[in-house]
Amino acid sequence: AEVMADENVASRGGAGPEEQERAPGQEAAPREHPNLSKRQMKKLRKQQKWEEERELRKQKRKDRKQQRRLQRQRQAKEEEEEQEANGGRKRPRREAAPSSLRLVVDCSFDDLMLMKDVRKLHKQIQRCYAINRRAAHPVQFYVTSLGGQLKQSMDEKDKGWVNWKDMSFRAEHYSQLVAKEELVYLTSDSPNLLQQLDLHKVYVIGGLVDHNHHKGLTFQRAEEGGIQHAQLPLSTFVRMNSRKVLAVNHVFEIILEYLEKGSWEEAFFSILPQRKGAVAVAAAPPGGGGDSTPEAEPILHPPEQRP
């Protein structure tokens, strides 16, 4: 009788020593994996939980997609209602007045950059294109010396670049496309201060992402080519807690902003990223041009419209 009683207790799932010692709330290890370590068991339970919640995640994605679709439908309906309220006319957009100013991104530094930096340059050019398309005074935009890693990145990551409008991609060096006397290379190492833009000039921005590995290279190239050079009048209006070398898209955007507002100061503080720690120079004069700093000579003439 005692033997039968013991068997009945075992058949009813009596707790063994290991189960009795387990703390309340602690999960039991799967019996089919008795030899796994604690780390392996933790990883296994995490994987099991991931599999169990697969359908839940799928449903959440479908819900988010549905919400985005409904939001687009509401936005389209609101636009239709606004159009009807305006007498069937579409909401007027800001009129663009194209500028005759020519801006070139010089991409002849391809062999000096790692692919990760070339991809950063690619993104900066994308930004320039997008900003120029929305600008009040879009410029004539050129990318020269296109080839090598940059073209490879564009072909792989952005195949639609061949259809970009209102800009020109050229494999040739800019010096083969523009007369030397029309060129001005924008480089922060130049001793010349750019006070105002000359619409008869072609301004070149160095397409180099180098993290300070090739310091002064754009200035050196301009000097070797006998090309006029200048720096933006940053120090006249802005004091920064970092070096004054700007990304390609920042230089591009600052020039577009200047064309719209006619003020370097407004252009700088509208575009410069916060990480640069830009603060206004207390002694900076109001207006767009300003006085030159002792170490920089002012160059170029006030902008003139072509006939």
ZILINZI-V712362 format. One record per pair of residues at least 12 apart in sequence whose ideal C-beta (glycine too) atoms are under 10 Angstrom apart, sorted by sequence separation. I is the first residue (numbers start at 0). J is the second residue. D is the distance in whole Angstrom. If there is no record, write none. Layout:
# ZILINZI-V712362
i:I j:J d:D
i:I j:J d:D
This chain:
# ZILINZI-V712362
i:28 j:40 d:6
i:78 j:90 d:8
i:108 j:120 d:9
i:128 j:140 d:7
i:205 j:217 d:4
i:218 j:230 d:9
i:231 j:243 d:9
i:233 j:245 d:8
i:254 j:266 d:8
i:256 j:268 d:10
i:257 j:269 d:10
i:267 j:279 d:9
i:280 j:292 d:10
i:127 j:140 d:7
i:183 j:196 d:9
i:204 j:217 d:9
i:205 j:218 d:9
i:207 j:220 d:10
i:230 j:243 d:8
i:253 j:266 d:5
i:256 j:269 d:5
i:257 j:270 d:10
i:288 j:301 d:8
i:26 j:40 d:9
i:29 j:43 d:7
i:106 j:120 d:7
i:128 j:142 d:9
i:183 j:197 d:8
i:203 j:217 d:9
i:231 j:245 d:8
i:252 j:266 d:8
i:253 j:267 d:6
i:255 j:269 d:10
i:256 j:270 d:6
i:287 j:301 d:10
i:26 j:41 d:10
i:28 j:43 d:9
i:29 j:44 d:8
i:106 j:121 d:10
i:127 j:142 d:9
i:145 j:160 d:10
i:153 j:168 d:9
i:205 j:220 d:8
i:255 j:270 d:9
i:264 j:279 d:7
i:28 j:44 d:9
i:104 j:120 d:8
i:124 j:140 d:9
i:181 j:197 d:9
i:205 j:221 d:9
i:253 j:269 d:8
i:254 j:270 d:9
i:264 j:280 d:9
i:183 j:200 d:5
i:184 j:201 d:10
i:185 j:202 d:6
i:186 j:203 d:9
i:203 j:220 d:10
i:252 j:269 d:8
i:253 j:270 d:5
i:26 j:44 d:7
i:29 j:47 d:9
i:106 j:124 d:8
i:124 j:142 d:6
i:142 j:160 d:9
i:150 j:168 d:9
i:181 j:199 d:7
i:182 j:200 d:7
i:183 j:201 d:7
i:184 j:202 d:8
i:185 j:203 d:6
i:186 j:204 d:9
i:187 j:205 d:10
i:203 j:221 d:8
i:231 j:249 d:10
i:249 j:267 d:10
i:252 j:270 d:5
i:253 j:271 d:8
i:104 j:123 d:8
i:180 j:199 d:10
i:181 j:200 d:6
i:182 j:201 d:5
i:183 j:202 d:5
i:184 j:203 d:5
i:185 j:204 d:6
i:186 j:205 d:6
i:231 j:250 d:7
i:251 j:270 d:9
i:252 j:271 d:10
i:264 j:283 d:7
i:104 j:124 d:6
i:150 j:170 d:9
i:180 j:200 d:9
i:181 j:201 d:5
i:182 j:202 d:8
i:183 j:203 d:7
i:184 j:204 d:8
i:185 j:205 d:8
i:233 j:253 d:9
i:250 j:270 d:9
i:263 j:283 d:9
i:264 j:284 d:9
i:124 j:145 d:10
i:142 j:163 d:10
i:181 j:202 d:10
i:182 j:203 d:6
i:184 j:205 d:7
i:249 j:270 d:6
i:264 j:285 d:8
i:266 j:287 d:9
i:145 j:167 d:10
i:231 j:253 d:7
i:245 j:267 d:10
i:248 j:270 d:9
i:249 j:271 d:7
i:264 j:286 d:8
i:265 j:287 d:8
i:104 j:127 d:7
i:140 j:163 d:9
i:145 j:168 d:5
i:177 j:200 d:10
i:178 j:201 d:9
i:203 j:226 d:8
i:231 j:254 d:8
i:249 j:272 d:7
i:262 j:285 d:8
i:263 j:286 d:9
i:264 j:287 d:7
i:142 j:166 d:7
i:143 j:167 d:9
i:145 j:169 d:6
i:146 j:170 d:6
i:177 j:201 d:5
i:203 j:227 d:10
i:262 j:286 d:7
i:263 j:287 d:6
i:264 j:288 d:10
i:102 j:127 d:8
i:124 j:149 d:8
i:140 j:165 d:7
i:141 j:166 d:7
i:142 j:167 d:7
i:143 j:168 d:8
i:144 j:169 d:8
i:145 j:170 d:6
i:146 j:171 d:10
i:176 j:201 d:9
i:203 j:228 d:9
i:245 j:270 d:9
i:261 j:286 d:9
i:262 j:287 d:4
i:263 j:288 d:7
i:264 j:289 d:8
i:139 j:165 d:8
i:140 j:166 d:4
i:141 j:167 d:5
i:142 j:168 d:5
i:143 j:169 d:5
i:144 j:170 d:7
i:145 j:171 d:9
i:177 j:203 d:9
i:188 j:214 d:8
i:189 j:215 d:10
i:231 j:257 d:9
i:236 j:262 d:9
i:237 j:263 d:9
i:245 j:271 d:8
i:246 j:272 d:9
i:249 j:275 d:9
i:261 j:287 d:5
i:262 j:288 d:9
i:263 j:289 d:7
i:121 j:148 d:9
i:138 j:165 d:9
i:139 j:166 d:8
i:140 j:167 d:7
i:141 j:168 d:8
i:142 j:169 d:7
i:143 j:170 d:8
i:144 j:171 d:7
i:187 j:214 d:10
i:188 j:215 d:5
i:200 j:227 d:8
i:202 j:229 d:9
i:217 j:244 d:10
i:236 j:263 d:6
i:237 j:264 d:8
i:245 j:272 d:9
i:260 j:287 d:8
i:261 j:288 d:10
i:262 j:289 d:10
i:120 j:148 d:9
i:121 j:149 d:6
i:125 j:153 d:9
i:137 j:165 d:7
i:138 j:166 d:9
i:139 j:167 d:8
i:140 j:168 d:10
i:141 j:169 d:7
i:142 j:170 d:10
i:143 j:171 d:6
i:144 j:172 d:5
i:173 j:201 d:8
i:187 j:215 d:9
i:188 j:216 d:9
i:189 j:217 d:9
i:190 j:218 d:9
i:214 j:242 d:9
i:235 j:263 d:7
i:236 j:264 d:4
i:239 j:267 d:10
i:243 j:271 d:10
i:102 j:131 d:8
i:120 j:149 d:6
i:121 j:150 d:10
i:124 j:153 d:8
i:137 j:166 d:9
i:143 j:172 d:6
i:144 j:173 d:7
i:174 j:203 d:9
i:186 j:215 d:8
i:188 j:217 d:7
i:189 j:218 d:6
i:200 j:229 d:10
i:235 j:264 d:8
i:236 j:265 d:9
i:117 j:147 d:8
i:118 j:148 d:9
i:121 j:151 d:10
i:122 j:152 d:9
i:143 j:173 d:4
i:144 j:174 d:10
i:173 j:203 d:6
i:186 j:216 d:9
i:187 j:217 d:8
i:188 j:218 d:4
i:214 j:244 d:9
i:233 j:263 d:8
i:236 j:266 d:9
i:237 j:267 d:5
i:245 j:275 d:8
i:257 j:287 d:7
i:117 j:148 d:4
i:118 j:149 d:9
i:121 j:152 d:5
i:125 j:156 d:9
i:132 j:163 d:9
i:142 j:173 d:10
i:143 j:174 d:9
i:144 j:175 d:10
i:186 j:217 d:4
i:187 j:218 d:8
i:188 j:219 d:8
i:211 j:242 d:7
i:232 j:263 d:5
i:236 j:267 d:6
i:237 j:268 d:7
i:241 j:272 d:10
i:116 j:148 d:9
i:117 j:149 d:5
i:120 j:152 d:8
i:121 j:153 d:6
i:125 j:157 d:7
i:128 j:160 d:8
i:131 j:163 d:10
i:132 j:164 d:8
i:141 j:173 d:7
i:143 j:175 d:8
i:185 j:217 d:8
i:186 j:218 d:4
i:189 j:221 d:7
i:231 j:263 d:7
i:232 j:264 d:9
i:235 j:267 d:9
i:236 j:268 d:8
i:239 j:271 d:8
i:243 j:275 d:8
i:98 j:131 d:10
i:117 j:150 d:10
i:118 j:151 d:10
i:119 j:152 d:10
i:124 j:157 d:9
i:132 j:165 d:7
i:143 j:176 d:7
i:184 j:217 d:6
i:186 j:219 d:9
i:188 j:221 d:9
i:189 j:222 d:9
i:211 j:244 d:8
i:241 j:274 d:7
i:242 j:275 d:9
i:97 j:131 d:10
i:114 j:148 d:6
i:117 j:151 d:8
i:118 j:152 d:5
i:121 j:155 d:10
i:122 j:156 d:9
i:129 j:163 d:10
i:131 j:165 d:7
i:132 j:166 d:9
i:143 j:177 d:9
i:184 j:218 d:8
i:186 j:220 d:9
i:188 j:222 d:10
i:210 j:244 d:10
i:233 j:267 d:7
i:237 j:271 d:7
i:240 j:274 d:9
i:241 j:275 d:5
i:243 j:277 d:10
i:109 j:144 d:7
i:112 j:147 d:9
i:113 j:148 d:9
i:114 j:149 d:10
i:117 j:152 d:6
i:118 j:153 d:10
i:121 j:156 d:7
i:122 j:157 d:9
i:125 j:160 d:8
i:128 j:163 d:6
i:131 j:166 d:7
i:141 j:176 d:8
i:186 j:221 d:6
i:193 j:228 d:9
i:194 j:229 d:9
i:209 j:244 d:9
i:231 j:266 d:9
i:232 j:267 d:9
i:239 j:274 d:10
i:240 j:275 d:7
i:241 j:276 d:6
i:95 j:131 d:10
i:98 j:134 d:8
i:100 j:136 d:8
i:102 j:138 d:5
i:103 j:139 d:9
i:104 j:140 d:8
i:105 j:141 d:9
i:106 j:142 d:6
i:107 j:143 d:7
i:108 j:144 d:8
i:109 j:145 d:9
i:112 j:148 d:7
i:117 j:153 d:10
i:121 j:157 d:7
i:124 j:160 d:9
i:128 j:164 d:9
i:141 j:177 d:9
i:184 j:220 d:7
i:185 j:221 d:9
i:186 j:222 d:10
i:191 j:227 d:8
i:193 j:229 d:4
i:231 j:267 d:8
i:239 j:275 d:5
i:240 j:276 d:4
i:241 j:277 d:9
i:95 j:132 d:9
i:97 j:134 d:9
i:98 j:135 d:9
i:99 j:136 d:10
i:100 j:137 d:9
i:101 j:138 d:7
i:102 j:139 d:7
i:103 j:140 d:8
i:104 j:141 d:7
i:105 j:142 d:9
i:106 j:143 d:6
i:107 j:144 d:4
i:109 j:146 d:7
i:110 j:147 d:7
i:112 j:149 d:9
i:114 j:151 d:8
i:115 j:152 d:10
i:118 j:155 d:10
i:128 j:165 d:9
i:184 j:221 d:4
i:191 j:228 d:6
i:192 j:229 d:7
i:193 j:230 d:6
i:194 j:231 d:10
i:195 j:232 d:9
i:207 j:244 d:10
i:239 j:276 d:6
i:240 j:277 d:8
i:95 j:133 d:8
i:96 j:134 d:10
i:97 j:135 d:10
i:98 j:136 d:4
i:100 j:138 d:5
i:101 j:139 d:4
i:102 j:140 d:6
i:103 j:141 d:5
i:104 j:142 d:5
i:105 j:143 d:6
i:106 j:144 d:5
i:107 j:145 d:10
i:109 j:147 d:4
i:110 j:148 d:8
i:114 j:152 d:7
i:118 j:156 d:7
i:125 j:163 d:9
i:128 j:166 d:6
i:183 j:221 d:9
i:184 j:222 d:9
i:189 j:227 d:9
i:190 j:228 d:9
i:191 j:229 d:4
i:192 j:230 d:6
i:193 j:231 d:6
i:194 j:232 d:6
i:208 j:246 d:8
i:233 j:271 d:9
i:237 j:275 d:8
i:238 j:276 d:9
i:239 j:277 d:5
i:240 j:278 d:8
i:95 j:134 d:7
i:96 j:135 d:7
i:97 j:136 d:7
i:98 j:137 d:7
i:99 j:138 d:8
i:100 j:139 d:7
i:101 j:140 d:8
i:102 j:141 d:7
i:103 j:142 d:8
i:104 j:143 d:7
i:105 j:144 d:6
i:106 j:145 d:6
i:107 j:146 d:9
i:108 j:147 d:10
i:109 j:148 d:5
i:121 j:160 d:9
i:124 j:163 d:10
i:127 j:166 d:9
i:182 j:221 d:8
i:189 j:228 d:4
i:190 j:229 d:9
i:191 j:230 d:7
i:192 j:231 d:8
i:193 j:232 d:6
i:205 j:244 d:10
i:208 j:247 d:8
i:237 j:276 d:10
i:238 j:277 d:7
i:239 j:278 d:8
i:93 j:133 d:9
i:95 j:135 d:6
i:96 j:136 d:6
i:97 j:137 d:5
i:98 j:138 d:5
i:99 j:139 d:7
i:100 j:140 d:10
i:101 j:141 d:7
i:102 j:142 d:10
i:103 j:143 d:6
i:104 j:144 d:9
i:106 j:146 d:8
i:107 j:147 d:10
i:109 j:149 d:6
i:184 j:224 d:8
i:188 j:228 d:8
i:189 j:229 d:5
i:190 j:230 d:8
i:192 j:232 d:5
i:193 j:233 d:10
i:207 j:247 d:8
i:237 j:277 d:5
i:238 j:278 d:5
i:92 j:133 d:10
i:93 j:134 d:10
i:94 j:135 d:8
i:95 j:136 d:7
i:96 j:137 d:9
i:97 j:138 d:8
i:98 j:139 d:8
i:103 j:144 d:10
i:104 j:145 d:9
i:106 j:147 d:8
i:108 j:149 d:9
i:109 j:150 d:9
i:189 j:230 d:5
i:192 j:233 d:9
i:194 j:235 d:9
i:204 j:245 d:9
i:206 j:247 d:6
i:236 j:277 d:9
i:237 j:278 d:7
i:238 j:279 d:8
i:261 j:302 d:9
i:93 j:135 d:6
i:95 j:137 d:6
i:97 j:139 d:8
i:106 j:148 d:10
i:109 j:151 d:10
i:124 j:166 d:9
i:182 j:224 d:8
i:184 j:226 d:5
i:186 j:228 d:6
i:187 j:229 d:10
i:188 j:230 d:7
i:189 j:231 d:10
i:192 j:234 d:8
i:204 j:246 d:10
i:205 j:247 d:8
i:233 j:275 d:10
i:237 j:279 d:7
i:238 j:280 d:5
i:106 j:149 d:6
i:182 j:225 d:9
i:183 j:226 d:8
i:184 j:227 d:7
i:185 j:228 d:7
i:186 j:229 d:8
i:187 j:230 d:5
i:192 j:235 d:7
i:204 j:247 d:5
i:236 j:279 d:7
i:237 j:280 d:6
i:238 j:281 d:9
i:106 j:150 d:9
i:124 j:168 d:10
i:182 j:226 d:5
i:183 j:227 d:5
i:184 j:228 d:4
i:185 j:229 d:6
i:186 j:230 d:6
i:187 j:231 d:8
i:204 j:248 d:9
i:233 j:277 d:9
i:236 j:280 d:6
i:258 j:302 d:9
i:179 j:224 d:7
i:180 j:225 d:10
i:181 j:226 d:10
i:182 j:227 d:6
i:183 j:228 d:7
i:184 j:229 d:8
i:185 j:230 d:7
i:186 j:231 d:10
i:204 j:249 d:10
i:205 j:250 d:9
i:235 j:280 d:7
i:238 j:283 d:9
i:257 j:302 d:10
i:174 j:220 d:10
i:179 j:225 d:6
i:180 j:226 d:9
i:181 j:227 d:9
i:182 j:228 d:9
i:183 j:229 d:6
i:184 j:230 d:10
i:185 j:231 d:7
i:187 j:233 d:8
i:204 j:250 d:5
i:234 j:280 d:8
i:237 j:283 d:8
i:179 j:226 d:6
i:180 j:227 d:8
i:187 j:234 d:10
i:204 j:251 d:7
i:233 j:280 d:10
i:235 j:282 d:9
i:236 j:283 d:5
i:179 j:227 d:8
i:202 j:250 d:9
i:235 j:283 d:6
i:236 j:284 d:9
i:177 j:226 d:10
i:202 j:251 d:10
i:234 j:283 d:9
i:235 j:284 d:8
i:236 j:285 d:10
i:174 j:224 d:6
i:204 j:254 d:9
i:173 j:224 d:10
i:174 j:225 d:10
i:232 j:283 d:9
i:236 j:287 d:10
i:172 j:224 d:9
i:174 j:226 d:8
i:202 j:254 d:7
i:173 j:226 d:9
i:235 j:288 d:9
i:236 j:289 d:6
i:235 j:289 d:4
i:187 j:242 d:8
i:188 j:243 d:10
i:232 j:287 d:9
i:234 j:289 d:10
i:235 j:290 d:7
i:187 j:243 d:5
i:188 j:244 d:9
i:232 j:288 d:7
i:235 j:291 d:7
i:149 j:206 d:8
i:187 j:244 d:5
i:232 j:289 d:6
i:234 j:291 d:10
i:235 j:292 d:6
i:138 j:196 d:10
i:186 j:244 d:9
i:187 j:245 d:7
i:196 j:254 d:7
i:232 j:290 d:9
i:234 j:292 d:5
i:232 j:291 d:8
i:233 j:292 d:10
i:138 j:198 d:10
i:141 j:201 d:8
i:143 j:203 d:8
i:185 j:245 d:9
i:198 j:258 d:9
i:232 j:292 d:8
i:234 j:294 d:9
i:235 j:295 d:8
i:145 j:206 d:10
i:193 j:254 d:10
i:196 j:257 d:7
i:234 j:295 d:7
i:104 j:166 d:10
i:106 j:168 d:9
i:139 j:201 d:9
i:141 j:203 d:9
i:144 j:206 d:8
i:195 j:257 d:9
i:196 j:258 d:7
i:230 j:292 d:10
i:233 j:295 d:10
i:235 j:297 d:10
i:106 j:169 d:10
i:143 j:206 d:9
i:187 j:250 d:9
i:232 j:295 d:8
i:102 j:166 d:10
i:103 j:167 d:9
i:104 j:168 d:10
i:106 j:170 d:10
i:138 j:202 d:9
i:142 j:206 d:8
i:186 j:250 d:10
i:193 j:257 d:10
i:107 j:172 d:6
i:185 j:250 d:6
i:196 j:261 d:10
i:230 j:295 d:7
i:232 j:297 d:8
i:101 j:167 d:10
i:103 j:169 d:9
i:106 j:172 d:10
i:107 j:173 d:8
i:185 j:251 d:10
i:195 j:261 d:9
i:229 j:295 d:9
i:105 j:172 d:8
i:106 j:173 d:10
i:107 j:174 d:9
i:196 j:263 d:10
i:229 j:296 d:9
i:97 j:165 d:8
i:105 j:173 d:6
i:185 j:253 d:10
i:195 j:263 d:9
i:229 j:297 d:9
i:230 j:298 d:10
i:104 j:173 d:9
i:105 j:174 d:9
i:185 j:254 d:9
i:194 j:263 d:8
i:229 j:298 d:5
i:103 j:173 d:5
i:193 j:263 d:9
i:228 j:298 d:9
i:229 j:299 d:7
i:227 j:298 d:7
i:101 j:173 d:10
i:227 j:299 d:9
i:103 j:176 d:8
i:103 j:177 d:8
i:101 j:177 d:8
i:127 j:204 d:9
i:103 j:182 d:8
i:105 j:184 d:8
i:101 j:181 d:8
i:105 j:185 d:10
i:101 j:182 d:10
i:103 j:184 d:9
i:123 j:204 d:10
i:103 j:185 d:10
i:124 j:206 d:7
i:102 j:185 d:9
i:123 j:206 d:8
i:121 j:206 d:10
i:123 j:208 d:8
i:120 j:206 d:5
i:122 j:208 d:10
i:120 j:207 d:8
i:121 j:208 d:10
i:120 j:208 d:5
i:117 j:206 d:9
i:119 j:208 d:5
i:118 j:208 d:9
i:116 j:207 d:9
i:117 j:208 d:7
i:119 j:210 d:10
i:196 j:287 d:10
i:116 j:208 d:4
i:195 j:287 d:7
i:115 j:208 d:9
i:116 j:209 d:7
i:194 j:287 d:8
i:195 j:288 d:6
i:112 j:206 d:9
i:116 j:210 d:7
i:194 j:288 d:4
i:112 j:207 d:7
i:113 j:208 d:9
i:193 j:288 d:10
i:194 j:289 d:7
i:100 j:196 d:6
i:111 j:207 d:7
i:112 j:208 d:6
i:113 j:209 d:10
i:116 j:212 d:9
i:192 j:288 d:10
i:194 j:290 d:9
i:100 j:197 d:9
i:101 j:198 d:9
i:108 j:205 d:7
i:109 j:206 d:8
i:111 j:208 d:10
i:112 j:209 d:7
i:113 j:210 d:10
i:192 j:289 d:9
i:194 j:291 d:7
i:202 j:299 d:10
i:98 j:196 d:9
i:100 j:198 d:5
i:101 j:199 d:9
i:103 j:201 d:6
i:105 j:203 d:5
i:107 j:205 d:9
i:108 j:206 d:6
i:109 j:207 d:9
i:111 j:209 d:7
i:112 j:210 d:10
i:192 j:290 d:9
i:193 j:291 d:10
i:99 j:198 d:5
i:100 j:199 d:9
i:101 j:200 d:8
i:102 j:201 d:8
i:103 j:202 d:7
i:104 j:203 d:8
i:105 j:204 d:7
i:106 j:205 d:9
i:107 j:206 d:8
i:108 j:207 d:4
i:113 j:212 d:10
i:192 j:291 d:5
i:200 j:299 d:7
i:98 j:198 d:7
i:99 j:199 d:8
i:100 j:200 d:8
i:101 j:201 d:4
i:102 j:202 d:5
i:103 j:203 d:5
i:104 j:204 d:5
i:105 j:205 d:5
i:106 j:206 d:4
i:107 j:207 d:9
i:108 j:208 d:9
i:112 j:212 d:9
i:191 j:291 d:9
i:192 j:292 d:7
i:199 j:299 d:10
i:200 j:300 d:9
i:100 j:201 d:9
i:101 j:202 d:7
i:102 j:203 d:8
i:103 j:204 d:7
i:104 j:205 d:8
i:105 j:206 d:5
i:106 j:207 d:9
i:108 j:209 d:8
i:111 j:212 d:8
i:112 j:213 d:9
i:194 j:295 d:10
i:197 j:298 d:9
i:199 j:300 d:9
i:100 j:202 d:7
i:101 j:203 d:9
i:102 j:204 d:7
i:103 j:205 d:10
i:104 j:206 d:5
i:105 j:207 d:8
i:111 j:213 d:6
i:190 j:292 d:10
i:192 j:294 d:9
i:193 j:295 d:9
i:194 j:296 d:10
i:195 j:297 d:9
i:197 j:299 d:5
i:198 j:300 d:10
i:200 j:302 d:10
i:103 j:206 d:9
i:192 j:295 d:4
i:194 j:297 d:5
i:195 j:298 d:9
i:196 j:299 d:7
i:197 j:300 d:5
i:198 j:301 d:10
i:199 j:302 d:9
i:190 j:294 d:6
i:191 j:295 d:6
i:192 j:296 d:6
i:193 j:297 d:8
i:194 j:298 d:7
i:195 j:299 d:6
i:196 j:300 d:9
i:197 j:301 d:8
i:198 j:302 d:5
i:199 j:303 d:7
i:108 j:213 d:8
i:111 j:216 d:8
i:190 j:295 d:6
i:191 j:296 d:5
i:192 j:297 d:5
i:193 j:298 d:6
i:194 j:299 d:7
i:195 j:300 d:7
i:196 j:301 d:9
i:197 j:302 d:6
i:198 j:303 d:6
i:199 j:304 d:10
i:189 j:295 d:8
i:190 j:296 d:6
i:191 j:297 d:8
i:192 j:298 d:7
i:193 j:299 d:6
i:194 j:300 d:9
i:195 j:301 d:5
i:196 j:302 d:5
i:197 j:303 d:7
i:198 j:304 d:6
i:199 j:305 d:7
i:189 j:296 d:9
i:191 j:298 d:5
i:192 j:299 d:9
i:194 j:301 d:9
i:195 j:302 d:6
i:198 j:305 d:6
i:108 j:216 d:7
i:190 j:298 d:10
i:191 j:299 d:9
i:108 j:217 d:8
i:189 j:298 d:9
i:140 j:251 d:8
i:105 j:217 d:8
i:108 j:220 d:9
i:107 j:220 d:8
i:138 j:251 d:8
i:105 j:220 d:8
i:183 j:298 d:8
i:105 j:221 d:10
i:138 j:254 d:7
i:183 j:299 d:7
i:134 j:251 d:10
i:138 j:255 d:7
i:130 j:248 d:7
i:134 j:252 d:9
i:136 j:254 d:10
i:137 j:255 d:8
i:127 j:246 d:10
i:129 j:248 d:9
i:136 j:255 d:7
i:126 j:246 d:9
i:127 j:247 d:7
i:128 j:248 d:10
i:131 j:251 d:8
i:134 j:254 d:10
i:135 j:255 d:8
i:136 j:256 d:10
i:138 j:258 d:7
i:126 j:247 d:8
i:127 j:248 d:5
i:130 j:251 d:7
i:131 j:252 d:9
i:134 j:255 d:5
i:135 j:256 d:9
i:136 j:257 d:10
i:137 j:258 d:9
i:126 j:248 d:4
i:127 j:249 d:10
i:130 j:252 d:6
i:133 j:255 d:9
i:134 j:256 d:9
i:136 j:258 d:4
i:123 j:246 d:6
i:124 j:247 d:7
i:125 j:248 d:8
i:126 j:249 d:9
i:127 j:250 d:9
i:128 j:251 d:9
i:135 j:258 d:8
i:136 j:259 d:6
i:122 j:246 d:10
i:123 j:247 d:4
i:124 j:248 d:8
i:127 j:251 d:4
i:131 j:255 d:7
i:134 j:258 d:8
i:135 j:259 d:5
i:122 j:247 d:10
i:123 j:248 d:4
i:126 j:251 d:8
i:127 j:252 d:8
i:130 j:255 d:6
i:134 j:259 d:7
i:135 j:260 d:9
i:120 j:246 d:9
i:122 j:248 d:8
i:123 j:249 d:9
i:126 j:252 d:8
i:130 j:256 d:9
i:119 j:246 d:8
i:120 j:247 d:7
i:123 j:250 d:10
i:124 j:251 d:9
i:119 j:247 d:9
i:120 j:248 d:10
i:123 j:251 d:8
i:127 j:255 d:9
i:130 j:270 d:10
i:106 j:247 d:10
i:105 j:247 d:10
i:104 j:247 d:6
i:104 j:248 d:10
i:104 j:250 d:9
i:104 j:251 d:8
i:102 j:250 d:9
i:102 j:251 d:6
i:102 j:254 d:7
i:102 j:255 d:9
i:100 j:254 d:8
i:100 j:255 d:9
i:98 j:254 d:9
i:98 j:255 d:9
i:100 j:257 d:10
i:100 j:258 d:7
i:98 j:258 d:6
i:98 j:259 d:10
i:96 j:258 d:9
i:96 j:259 d:10
i:100 j:302 d:8
i:99 j:302 d:9
i:98 j:302 d:9
i:99 j:303 d:10
i:99 j:304 d:7
i:98 j:304 d:9
i:99 j:305 d:5
